[in-house]
Amino acid sequence: MELLKFVEQNNLEEFKNNLDMDSIEEVDNNKNTILHHCVEMDKYDFVDALLYNGADPNVKNREGNTPLHIAGQKNYGKIMELLLEFGGDLEIKNNHQRTAVNLAIASKATSVLKVIENSGADYDGLGAGFEKINHHRRLEDF
């Protein structure tokens, strides 16, 4: 995965200069694409460049996780918002039958849950999970 070195060096210019569909669709041993890696590393500008150039926000890795699953679990709200703007599907389940929202709720990823709630996404169960997380946060404030 040649593009990964540019991500690790935080070299967005070289990253963009070397972007093509082959590199965007390339997978590692765990079937992670460069988009999975950029989301994992919280590299917003790289994620944006990938999506703008045709990366699929719904591509699954070996575990069945999409970039949305990773953003949900890591509480990367800005990246989640970007993935949703480019057609990310919140109802895709991984190999454990869990959605990105399920992982966000389990991880108490409040910024991601707020993004999802504000996106107008029609996701059953989000309200209850979101309220549970907000209630838990209010209790922690005392």
MODELLER restraints for C-alpha pairs under 7 A, 6 or more apart:
rsr = mdl.restraints
at = mdl.atoms
rsr.add(forms.Gaussian(group=physical.xy_distance, feature=features.Distance(at['CA:3:A'], at['CA:15:A']), mean=6.09, stdev=0.5))
rsr.add(forms.Gaussian(group=physical.xy_distance, feature=features.Distance(at['CA:4:A'], at['CA:34:A']), mean=6.82, stdev=0.5))
rsr.add(forms.Gaussian(group=physical.xy_distance, feature=features.Distance(at['CA:6:A'], at['CA:12:A']), mean=6.87, stdev=0.5))
rsr.add(forms.Gaussian(group=physical.xy_distance, feature=features.Distance(at['CA:6:A'], at['CA:14:A']), mean=6.52, stdev=0.5))
rsr.add(forms.Gaussian(group=physical.xy_distance, feature=features.Distance(at['CA:6:A'], at['CA:15:A']), mean=5.45, stdev=0.5))
rsr.add(forms.Gaussian(group=physical.xy_distance, feature=features.Distance(at['CA:7:A'], at['CA:15:A']), mean=7.00, stdev=0.5))
rsr.add(forms.Gaussian(group=physical.xy_distance, feature=features.Distance(at['CA:12:A'], at['CA:46:A']), mean=6.68, stdev=0.5))
rsr.add(forms.Gaussian(group=physical.xy_distance, feature=features.Distance(at['CA:24:A'], at['CA:33:A']), mean=6.86, stdev=0.5))
rsr.add(forms.Gaussian(group=physical.xy_distance, feature=features.Distance(at['CA:24:A'], at['CA:34:A']), mean=6.24, stdev=0.5))
rsr.add(forms.Gaussian(group=physical.xy_distance, feature=features.Distance(at['CA:24:A'], at['CA:55:A']), mean=6.07, stdev=0.5))
rsr.add(forms.Gaussian(group=physical.xy_distance, feature=features.Distance(at['CA:25:A'], at['CA:33:A']), mean=6.22, stdev=0.5))
rsr.add(forms.Gaussian(group=physical.xy_distance, feature=features.Distance(at['CA:26:A'], at['CA:33:A']), mean=5.83, stdev=0.5))
rsr.add(forms.Gaussian(group=physical.xy_distance, feature=features.Distance(at['CA:27:A'], at['CA:33:A']), mean=4.65, stdev=0.5))
rsr.add(forms.Gaussian(group=physical.xy_distance, feature=features.Distance(at['CA:30:A'], at['CA:61:A']), mean=6.24, stdev=0.5))
rsr.add(forms.Gaussian(group=physical.xy_distance, feature=features.Distance(at['CA:30:A'], at['CA:62:A']), mean=5.27, stdev=0.5))
rsr.add(forms.Gaussian(group=physical.xy_distance, feature=features.Distance(at['CA:31:A'], at['CA:61:A']), mean=4.50, stdev=0.5))
rsr.add(forms.Gaussian(group=physical.xy_distance, feature=features.Distance(at['CA:31:A'], at['CA:62:A']), mean=5.26, stdev=0.5))
rsr.add(forms.Gaussian(group=physical.xy_distance, feature=features.Distance(at['CA:32:A'], at['CA:61:A']), mean=4.96, stdev=0.5))
rsr.add(forms.Gaussian(group=physical.xy_distance, feature=features.Distance(at['CA:35:A'], at['CA:47:A']), mean=6.22, stdev=0.5))
rsr.add(forms.Gaussian(group=physical.xy_distance, feature=features.Distance(at['CA:35:A'], at['CA:50:A']), mean=6.73, stdev=0.5))
rsr.add(forms.Gaussian(group=physical.xy_distance, feature=features.Distance(at['CA:35:A'], at['CA:67:A']), mean=6.85, stdev=0.5))
rsr.add(forms.Gaussian(group=physical.xy_distance, feature=features.Distance(at['CA:36:A'], at['CA:67:A']), mean=5.16, stdev=0.5))
rsr.add(forms.Gaussian(group=physical.xy_distance, feature=features.Distance(at['CA:38:A'], at['CA:46:A']), mean=6.44, stdev=0.5))
rsr.add(forms.Gaussian(group=physical.xy_distance, feature=features.Distance(at['CA:38:A'], at['CA:47:A']), mean=5.96, stdev=0.5))
rsr.add(forms.Gaussian(group=physical.xy_distance, feature=features.Distance(at['CA:39:A'], at['CA:47:A']), mean=6.57, stdev=0.5))
rsr.add(forms.Gaussian(group=physical.xy_distance, feature=features.Distance(at['CA:39:A'], at['CA:67:A']), mean=6.30, stdev=0.5))
rsr.add(forms.Gaussian(group=physical.xy_distance, feature=features.Distance(at['CA:39:A'], at['CA:70:A']), mean=6.83, stdev=0.5))
rsr.add(forms.Gaussian(group=physical.xy_distance, feature=features.Distance(at['CA:39:A'], at['CA:71:A']), mean=6.40, stdev=0.5))
rsr.add(forms.Gaussian(group=physical.xy_distance, feature=features.Distance(at['CA:40:A'], at['CA:70:A']), mean=6.31, stdev=0.5))
rsr.add(forms.Gaussian(group=physical.xy_distance, feature=features.Distance(at['CA:44:A'], at['CA:79:A']), mean=5.98, stdev=0.5))
rsr.add(forms.Gaussian(group=physical.xy_distance, feature=features.Distance(at['CA:51:A'], at['CA:86:A']), mean=6.75, stdev=0.5))
rsr.add(forms.Gaussian(group=physical.xy_distance, feature=features.Distance(at['CA:57:A'], at['CA:66:A']), mean=6.88, stdev=0.5))
rsr.add(forms.Gaussian(group=physical.xy_distance, feature=features.Distance(at['CA:57:A'], at['CA:67:A']), mean=6.09, stdev=0.5))
rsr.add(forms.Gaussian(group=physical.xy_distance, feature=features.Distance(at['CA:57:A'], at['CA:83:A']), mean=5.95, stdev=0.5))
rsr.add(forms.Gaussian(group=physical.xy_distance, feature=features.Distance(at['CA:57:A'], at['CA:86:A']), mean=6.99, stdev=0.5))
rsr.add(forms.Gaussian(group=physical.xy_distance, feature=features.Distance(at['CA:57:A'], at['CA:87:A']), mean=6.78, stdev=0.5))
rsr.add(forms.Gaussian(group=physical.xy_distance, feature=features.Distance(at['CA:57:A'], at['CA:88:A']), mean=5.20, stdev=0.5))
rsr.add(forms.Gaussian(group=physical.xy_distance, feature=features.Distance(at['CA:58:A'], at['CA:66:A']), mean=5.35, stdev=0.5))
rsr.add(forms.Gaussian(group=physical.xy_distance, feature=features.Distance(at['CA:58:A'], at['CA:67:A']), mean=6.83, stdev=0.5))
rsr.add(forms.Gaussian(group=physical.xy_distance, feature=features.Distance(at['CA:58:A'], at['CA:88:A']), mean=5.73, stdev=0.5))
rsr.add(forms.Gaussian(group=physical.xy_distance, feature=features.Distance(at['CA:58:A'], at['CA:89:A']), mean=6.41, stdev=0.5))
rsr.add(forms.Gaussian(group=physical.xy_distance, feature=features.Distance(at['CA:59:A'], at['CA:66:A']), mean=5.41, stdev=0.5))
rsr.add(forms.Gaussian(group=physical.xy_distance, feature=features.Distance(at['CA:60:A'], at['CA:66:A']), mean=4.62, stdev=0.5))
rsr.add(forms.Gaussian(group=physical.xy_distance, feature=features.Distance(at['CA:63:A'], at['CA:94:A']), mean=6.35, stdev=0.5))
rsr.add(forms.Gaussian(group=physical.xy_distance, feature=features.Distance(at['CA:63:A'], at['CA:95:A']), mean=5.60, stdev=0.5))
rsr.add(forms.Gaussian(group=physical.xy_distance, feature=features.Distance(at['CA:64:A'], at['CA:94:A']), mean=4.05, stdev=0.5))
rsr.add(forms.Gaussian(group=physical.xy_distance, feature=features.Distance(at['CA:64:A'], at['CA:95:A']), mean=5.01, stdev=0.5))
rsr.add(forms.Gaussian(group=physical.xy_distance, feature=features.Distance(at['CA:65:A'], at['CA:94:A']), mean=5.09, stdev=0.5))
rsr.add(forms.Gaussian(group=physical.xy_distance, feature=features.Distance(at['CA:68:A'], at['CA:80:A']), mean=6.28, stdev=0.5))
rsr.add(forms.Gaussian(group=physical.xy_distance, feature=features.Distance(at['CA:68:A'], at['CA:83:A']), mean=6.81, stdev=0.5))
rsr.add(forms.Gaussian(group=physical.xy_distance, feature=features.Distance(at['CA:68:A'], at['CA:88:A']), mean=6.88, stdev=0.5))
rsr.add(forms.Gaussian(group=physical.xy_distance, feature=features.Distance(at['CA:68:A'], at['CA:100:A']), mean=5.65, stdev=0.5))
rsr.add(forms.Gaussian(group=physical.xy_distance, feature=features.Distance(at['CA:69:A'], at['CA:99:A']), mean=6.63, stdev=0.5))
rsr.add(forms.Gaussian(group=physical.xy_distance, feature=features.Distance(at['CA:69:A'], at['CA:100:A']), mean=4.04, stdev=0.5))
rsr.add(forms.Gaussian(group=physical.xy_distance, feature=features.Distance(at['CA:69:A'], at['CA:103:A']), mean=6.69, stdev=0.5))
rsr.add(forms.Gaussian(group=physical.xy_distance, feature=features.Distance(at['CA:71:A'], at['CA:79:A']), mean=6.59, stdev=0.5))
rsr.add(forms.Gaussian(group=physical.xy_distance, feature=features.Distance(at['CA:71:A'], at['CA:80:A']), mean=5.74, stdev=0.5))
rsr.add(forms.Gaussian(group=physical.xy_distance, feature=features.Distance(at['CA:72:A'], at['CA:100:A']), mean=5.28, stdev=0.5))
rsr.add(forms.Gaussian(group=physical.xy_distance, feature=features.Distance(at['CA:72:A'], at['CA:101:A']), mean=6.44, stdev=0.5))
rsr.add(forms.Gaussian(group=physical.xy_distance, feature=features.Distance(at['CA:72:A'], at['CA:103:A']), mean=5.94, stdev=0.5))
rsr.add(forms.Gaussian(group=physical.xy_distance, feature=features.Distance(at['CA:72:A'], at['CA:104:A']), mean=4.44, stdev=0.5))
rsr.add(forms.Gaussian(group=physical.xy_distance, feature=features.Distance(at['CA:72:A'], at['CA:109:A']), mean=6.68, stdev=0.5))
rsr.add(forms.Gaussian(group=physical.xy_distance, feature=features.Distance(at['CA:72:A'], at['CA:112:A']), mean=6.02, stdev=0.5))
rsr.add(forms.Gaussian(group=physical.xy_distance, feature=features.Distance(at['CA:73:A'], at['CA:103:A']), mean=5.14, stdev=0.5))
rsr.add(forms.Gaussian(group=physical.xy_distance, feature=features.Distance(at['CA:73:A'], at['CA:104:A']), mean=4.93, stdev=0.5))
rsr.add(forms.Gaussian(group=physical.xy_distance, feature=features.Distance(at['CA:73:A'], at['CA:107:A']), mean=5.72, stdev=0.5))
rsr.add(forms.Gaussian(group=physical.xy_distance, feature=features.Distance(at['CA:73:A'], at['CA:109:A']), mean=6.77, stdev=0.5))
rsr.add(forms.Gaussian(group=physical.xy_distance, feature=features.Distance(at['CA:75:A'], at['CA:104:A']), mean=6.84, stdev=0.5))
rsr.add(forms.Gaussian(group=physical.xy_distance, feature=features.Distance(at['CA:75:A'], at['CA:109:A']), mean=4.57, stdev=0.5))
rsr.add(forms.Gaussian(group=physical.xy_distance, feature=features.Distance(at['CA:75:A'], at['CA:111:A']), mean=6.19, stdev=0.5))
rsr.add(forms.Gaussian(group=physical.xy_distance, feature=features.Distance(at['CA:75:A'], at['CA:112:A']), mean=5.38, stdev=0.5))
rsr.add(forms.Gaussian(group=physical.xy_distance, feature=features.Distance(at['CA:76:A'], at['CA:112:A']), mean=6.19, stdev=0.5))
rsr.add(forms.Gaussian(group=physical.xy_distance, feature=features.Distance(at['CA:77:A'], at['CA:111:A']), mean=5.16, stdev=0.5))
rsr.add(forms.Gaussian(group=physical.xy_distance, feature=features.Distance(at['CA:77:A'], at['CA:112:A']), mean=4.27, stdev=0.5))
rsr.add(forms.Gaussian(group=physical.xy_distance, feature=features.Distance(at['CA:77:A'], at['CA:115:A']), mean=6.15, stdev=0.5))
rsr.add(forms.Gaussian(group=physical.xy_distance, feature=features.Distance(at['CA:80:A'], at['CA:112:A']), mean=6.50, stdev=0.5))
rsr.add(forms.Gaussian(group=physical.xy_distance, feature=features.Distance(at['CA:81:A'], at['CA:115:A']), mean=6.12, stdev=0.5))
rsr.add(forms.Gaussian(group=physical.xy_distance, feature=features.Distance(at['CA:90:A'], at['CA:99:A']), mean=6.48, stdev=0.5))
rsr.add(forms.Gaussian(group=physical.xy_distance, feature=features.Distance(at['CA:90:A'], at['CA:100:A']), mean=6.02, stdev=0.5))
rsr.add(forms.Gaussian(group=physical.xy_distance, feature=features.Distance(at['CA:90:A'], at['CA:101:A']), mean=6.76, stdev=0.5))
rsr.add(forms.Gaussian(group=physical.xy_distance, feature=features.Distance(at['CA:91:A'], at['CA:99:A']), mean=5.86, stdev=0.5))
rsr.add(forms.Gaussian(group=physical.xy_distance, feature=features.Distance(at['CA:92:A'], at['CA:99:A']), mean=5.70, stdev=0.5))
rsr.add(forms.Gaussian(group=physical.xy_distance, feature=features.Distance(at['CA:93:A'], at['CA:99:A']), mean=4.59, stdev=0.5))
rsr.add(forms.Gaussian(group=physical.xy_distance, feature=features.Distance(at['CA:104:A'], at['CA:112:A']), mean=6.81, stdev=0.5))
rsr.add(forms.Gaussian(group=physical.xy_distance, feature=features.Distance(at['CA:104:A'], at['CA:113:A']), mean=6.75, stdev=0.5))
rsr.add(forms.Gaussian(group=physical.xy_distance, feature=features.Distance(at['CA:105:A'], at['CA:129:A']), mean=6.08, stdev=0.5))
rsr.add(forms.Gaussian(group=physical.xy_distance, feature=features.Distance(at['CA:108:A'], at['CA:133:A']), mean=6.02, stdev=0.5))
rsr.add(forms.Gaussian(group=physical.xy_distance, feature=features.Distance(at['CA:110:A'], at['CA:133:A']), mean=6.83, stdev=0.5))
rsr.add(forms.Gaussian(group=physical.xy_distance, feature=features.Distance(at['CA:113:A'], at['CA:130:A']), mean=6.34, stdev=0.5))
